[in-house]
Amino acid sequence: MRLYSIPLFLLLGLGPAAAQSAPVTNAPASPRALPVSPADLNAAPAPMAVPGGVNVHWYGHGFVYLTSSVGIRAAIDPFGTETVHYKFPEHLAADFVLVSHEAEDHCAADQIFGNPLIFRSVMAVGLNRANGIPFYGVSLQKDPSDQGGANTAFTLSFDGVKFCYLGQINLPLLAQEKTELGKADVVFLPVGLQTLSVSDFNQVVQDLGATMVIPINYKTDLSGIIPLRSLDDYLSGTKFPVRKVNSDEIVVSRGMLPAEPTVYVLKSPTEAAPAPPPQ
């Protein structure tokens, strides 16, 4: 396993010459001025739209938030407040919400502001459309113990980049599942799930043809009692090179995708949600 640091201009999909003249900042540069809807007036600042790229923000656990270059916002698997202890962003709005399965730590769509369209697990299987964006839900195999519920993986494309979110994947992909998911550019890999080995996860990445791997849903101090594999356990076993990003978000464009599968480790959110008041 090789470990690299990432020049900022590569994260933004710029060439070296362009990077010399661009301001160096950890936040996405030059956001577009987007219309504000009445539902968003009281919302906290959300990840900004960036021209020519998709702003990918990880809020912890399985909660991923995508913002297209024209400001379309998708929230995927927002966590509830009872199981994990990550701080939920206050008054975060979105245009649509995808829920892979109905576990409390993945299905808190009602915490998203802005009156979003919500697509829930089995009801989202097949071809769907939200805010002009087509996306596809694929039903994956259940937990081998048959104790878990249904799980829907999602693929969607923003700005010419195809993302795959696997939800609570429990088994290696079947041939039919591979066909339905198709090839992806970026995969959000739930590396903490212990029903799959690290080698199994490596194979899933290859099955999808993804070159950008973003680990999510692994054990941290904020994961509560959920039994998850640690990030270090995954990284020590993966055969792909690893690049660490000193932020919980990254801007993705087609021009910055690596040629070969590479793991991009986003900075894990460290702030816990406040404890509930005593009863």
C-alpha positions in Angstrom: 0.0 0.0 0.0 1.5 3.4 -1.0 0.6 6.6 0.8 0.5 9.9 -1.1 -0.2 13.5 -0.2 -2.4 15.4 -2.6 -1.6 18.8 -4.2 -4.7 21.0 -3.9 -4.8 21.6 -7.7 -5.3 17.9 -8.3 -8.3 17.9 -5.9 -9.9 20.7 -7.9 -9.2 19.1 -11.3 -6.7 21.9 -12.3 -3.5 21.6 -14.2 -0.2 22.8 -12.5 -0.2 26.1 -14.5 -3.7 26.9 -13.5 -2.9 26.1 -9.9 -0.1 28.6 -9.8 -2.5 31.5 -10.4 -5.4 30.1 -8.3 -5.8 31.0 -4.6 -4.8 28.2 -2.3 -7.7 27.5 0.1 -9.2 24.5 1.8 -12.7 25.6 0.8 -14.1 25.2 -2.7 -13.2 28.3 -4.7 -15.4 30.6 -6.8 -18.9 29.2 -5.9 -21.7 30.2 -8.3 -24.3 32.5 -7.2 -27.4 30.3 -6.9 -31.0 31.3 -6.4 -32.2 30.9 -2.8 -35.6 29.3 -2.3 -37.9 30.3 0.6 -37.3 26.9 2.2 -33.6 27.6 2.4 -33.8 31.1 4.0 -33.3 29.7 7.5 -30.9 26.9 6.5 -27.3 26.7 7.7 -24.6 27.1 5.1 -24.4 24.0 3.0 -21.5 22.7 0.9 -21.1 25.1 -2.0 -21.5 24.5 -5.7 -18.2 24.7 -7.6 -18.1 25.3 -11.4 -17.0 22.3 -13.3 -17.1 19.8 -10.4 -19.1 18.0 -7.8 -18.6 19.0 -4.2 -18.6 15.7 -2.1 -19.1 16.2 1.6 -19.0 13.4 4.2 -20.8 14.2 7.4 -19.7 10.9 9.1 -20.9 7.3 9.2 -22.8 6.7 6.0 -24.0 10.2 5.4 -22.8 11.6 2.1 -23.9 14.9 0.5 -23.4 15.8 -3.2 -23.7 19.2 -4.7 -23.5 19.5 -8.5 -21.9 22.4 -10.3 -25.3 24.0 -10.8 -26.3 23.6 -7.2 -28.5 20.4 -7.2 -28.1 18.8 -3.8 -28.4 15.1 -2.9 -28.3 13.8 0.6 -27.6 10.1 1.0 -28.3 8.0 4.1 -28.5 10.8 6.7 -27.9 9.3 10.2 -30.3 9.4 13.1 -29.5 10.7 16.5 -30.0 7.6 18.6 -27.3 5.2 17.4 -24.3 7.2 16.3 -22.9 10.3 17.9 -21.8 12.5 15.0 -23.2 16.0 15.0 -26.0 16.4 12.5 -25.7 19.6 10.5 -28.4 22.1 11.6 -31.1 23.1 9.1 -29.3 21.3 6.2 -31.4 21.5 3.0 -31.3 19.2 0.0 -33.3 18.8 -3.2 -33.6 15.0 -2.8 -32.7 12.3 -0.3 -31.7 8.7 -1.0 -32.1 6.1 1.7 -30.4 2.7 1.1 -32.0 0.9 4.1 -34.2 1.5 7.0 -31.8 1.2 9.9 -32.0 4.3 12.2 -28.4 5.2 11.6 -29.1 5.5 7.8 -32.7 6.6 7.3 -33.2 10.0 9.0 -34.5 11.7 5.9 -36.9 13.8 8.0 -34.0 15.8 9.4 -33.2 17.3 6.0 -34.8 20.7 5.4 -36.0 22.2 2.1 -39.0 19.9 1.4 -36.8 17.4 -0.5 -38.0 14.5 -2.6 -37.3 11.3 -0.6 -36.6 7.9 -2.2 -36.6 5.1 0.4 -34.9 1.7 0.0 -37.2 -0.8 -1.8 -39.4 2.0 -3.1 -36.4 3.4 -5.0 -35.5 0.3 -7.0 -35.2 0.9 -10.7 -34.9 4.1 -12.7 -36.0 7.3 -11.0 -35.6 11.0 -11.6 -35.2 13.9 -9.2 -34.6 17.6 -10.2 -33.9 16.4 -13.7 -31.2 14.0 -12.5 -31.8 10.3 -13.4 -30.6 7.8 -10.9 -30.9 4.1 -10.5 -31.7 1.9 -7.4 -30.4 -1.7 -7.4 -31.7 -4.2 -4.8 -28.7 -6.1 -3.3 -28.7 -9.3 -1.4 -29.8 -9.4 2.2 -27.7 -10.2 5.2 -26.6 -13.9 5.0 -28.1 -14.5 8.4 -31.4 -13.1 7.0 -31.7 -10.8 10.0 -31.2 -7.6 8.1 -33.7 -5.8 5.9 -33.7 -4.9 2.3 -30.8 -2.8 0.9 -30.8 -0.6 -2.2 -27.6 0.6 -3.8 -27.7 3.8 -5.9 -25.9 5.1 -8.9 -26.2 8.7 -10.1 -24.3 11.0 -12.3 -23.5 14.7 -11.6 -21.4 16.7 -14.1 -20.4 13.6 -16.1 -19.1 11.7 -13.0 -20.9 8.5 -12.0 -21.2 7.8 -8.3 -22.1 4.5 -6.7 -23.4 4.3 -3.1 -23.6 0.7 -1.9 -25.5 1.1 1.4 -25.5 -1.9 3.7 -23.8 -4.3 1.2 -23.5 -7.7 2.8 -22.2 -10.1 0.1 -20.0 -9.9 -3.0 -21.9 -8.6 -6.0 -23.8 -11.1 -8.1 -23.5 -11.1 -11.9 -27.0 -9.5 -12.2 -26.1 -6.8 -9.6 -22.9 -6.0 -11.5 -24.9 -5.6 -14.7 -27.6 -3.4 -13.1 -25.0 -1.2 -11.3 -22.8 -0.9 -14.4 -19.5 0.9 -14.2 -18.9 3.8 -11.9 -16.2 6.4 -11.5 -16.5 7.0 -7.7 -17.6 4.4 -5.2 -18.5 5.2 -1.5 -17.2 2.0 0.1 -18.6 1.1 3.5 -15.4 -0.5 4.6 -16.4 -1.0 8.2 -19.1 -3.6 7.4 -17.7 -7.0 8.6 -19.8 -9.3 6.5 -17.3 -8.5 3.7 -13.5 -9.0 4.0 -11.1 -6.4 2.8 -10.4 -8.6 -0.2 -14.1 -8.7 -0.9 -14.2 -4.9 -0.9 -11.2 -4.8 -3.3 -13.1 -7.1 -5.6 -16.3 -4.9 -5.4 -14.2 -1.9 -6.5 -12.8 -3.8 -9.5 -16.3 -5.1 -10.4 -17.5 -1.5 -10.6 -14.5 -0.3 -12.5 -14.2 2.6 -10.1 -11.0 4.5 -9.9 -11.9 6.8 -6.9 -12.7 4.9 -3.7 -14.0 7.0 -0.7 -14.1 4.9 2.5 -17.2 5.6 4.7 -19.1 3.8 7.5 -16.2 2.6 9.6 -15.5 2.5 13.3 -14.7 5.8 15.1 -15.2 7.1 18.6 -18.6 8.5 17.4 -19.9 5.2 16.0 -21.6 4.1 19.2 -22.0 0.4 19.8 -22.3 -0.5 16.1 -19.7 -3.3 15.4 -17.6 -1.9 12.6 -14.1 -2.5 11.2 -11.7 0.4 11.7 -10.3 2.4 8.9 -6.7 1.3 9.7 -7.8 -2.4 9.4 -9.2 -1.7 6.0 -6.2 0.4 4.8 -3.7 -2.2 6.0 -5.4 -4.8 3.8 -6.3 -2.9 0.7 -4.1 -3.3 -2.4 -4.9 0.2 -3.7 -2.7 3.2 -3.1 -4.0 5.6 -0.5 -4.3 9.4 -0.6 -5.3 11.3 2.5 -7.3 14.5 2.2 -7.2 17.1 5.0 -10.8 17.9 4.8 -14.2 16.2 5.1 -15.1 17.3 1.5 -13.5 17.0 -1.9 -14.3 18.4 -5.3 -14.5 15.8 -8.0 -14.4 16.3 -11.8 -13.7 14.0 -14.7 -10.3 15.6 -15.2 -9.1 14.7 -11.7 -10.1 11.0 -11.6 -7.1 8.7 -11.2 -6.2 6.2 -13.9 -6.1 3.3 -11.5 -8.2 2.6 -8.4 -7.0 4.9 -5.6 -8.4 5.3 -2.1 -9.2 8.9 -1.0 -9.5 9.1 2.7 -11.5 12.1 3.8 -11.0 13.6 7.2 -13.5 12.1 9.6 -15.8 14.5 11.4 -14.8 14.6 15.1 -17.5 16.7 16.7 -20.1 14.8 18.7 -23.7 15.7 18.9 -24.6 17.3 22.2 -25.9 15.0 24.9 -29.7 15.0 25.4 -31.0 17.0 28.4 -31.6 15.0 31.5 -35.2 13.7 31.9 
